[in-house]
Amino acid sequence: MAKVKLSAFDRLRLGARLNRKERRDVEQRLSATDPGLEIVNRDAAGIDVGNESHYVAVPRGRDAQPVREFGSWTAALVEMAQWLMGCGIRTVVMQSTGVYWIAVHDVLQKHGLEVNLVDARGTKNVPGRKSDVQECQWLMRLHTYGLLRSCFLPAPEIHGIRTMWRLRDQHVKDAARCIQHMQKSLIAMNVQLHNALSDISGRSGQAIIRALLAGQRDAKTLAALRDPRCMASEEEIVHSLQGDWKPDVLFELQQAVDAYDFYRQQLAKCDEQLKQYMALLPARKVETVVSSAEPAATTDRSKTSRSRKPRKPKGNQPAFDLEAELERILGLPPWVRQTVKTQFAVRCKFLDRQDHFNAF
């Protein structure tokens, strides 16, 4: 009869424990000789974070079962925190495994435990740990002797801003893939618009593509939609618009345009949410002390920079004045910000990364 594999919920509900071999391995490692290192964190515990369950290890003598398995659901995480506190644990260490550590970190921190998140690259290359039981025990031992360095975690008020920036970055990448999809569809119909226009996502390119999808096929009429600032002539655009109009590819092009519009709408919503999160950050006072190395002309220019009009966003920049928000949050005088921006521009020019400079 085949052995039925239980889920983590059923296994923990039925009280399944470690097998004899795992217990023997744990006991051997626990009874190993003292390495002779100074104990830094005596009340330390180690957690091996997983998808369905987490293995937790505490020092010997704190509990009859020093290694326990807890589920990933919230009730099990609360039980884990209560068990750790009952064992006299003050500090906990775990690896940054995907996003599975976030819920464990939040629950343990709410219960007053010091949670240390470490990079898995610092512990994964040590041989001899083949199971979750040995992994959590090894993490506890390393943390006991202070051999692990905690990762940087931003303040809680930064979490929302970081989430919005990451989500916004994903929308920008998805929109870029839609532009590539448009170009692929045009090339499939031998419409060489991308050779005439440097960017088909600009005003001229989008006006021509959308008129084309609306049913316009006359090349001269489409070319007349070009922006007056466009470097390509109407004659060049007319030649690039002579293609083979295929119904299936036109449908594919329409899908790409619709997806591009959707991601642009998502970007606008992210900008609104991002602006709200940044408005919650406190402002810093700008120090009025003028540095001796700062020339008087720079001070005069700084007065005019305060009264400047907000720049219109270009490309994928946020829809609000990001520079003004950064000045308010960081509390940098205008002449300092201009100096930093100038130095950053020199580095970007050296690295040929002007897109980063425009987003500063």
Secondary structure as UniProt FT lines:
FT   HELIX           8..13
FT   TURN            14..15
FT   HELIX           20..30
FT   STRAND          44..48
FT   STRAND          53..57
FT   TURN            60..61
FT   STRAND          67..71
FT   HELIX           74..86
FT   TURN            87..88
FT   STRAND          91..95
FT   TURN            98..99
FT   HELIX           100..110
FT   TURN            111..112
FT   STRAND          114..118
FT   HELIX           120..122
FT   TURN            123..125
FT   TURN            127..128
FT   HELIX           132..144
FT   TURN            145..146
FT   HELIX           156..188
FT   TURN            189..190
FT   HELIX           193..196
FT   TURN            200..201
FT   HELIX           203..213
FT   TURN            214..215
FT   HELIX           219..223
FT   TURN            224..225
FT   TURN            228..229
FT   HELIX           234..240
FT   HELIX           247..279
FT   TURN            292..293
FT   HELIX           296..306
FT   TURN            315..316
FT   HELIX           322..330
FT   HELIX           334..351
FT   HELIX           354..358
//
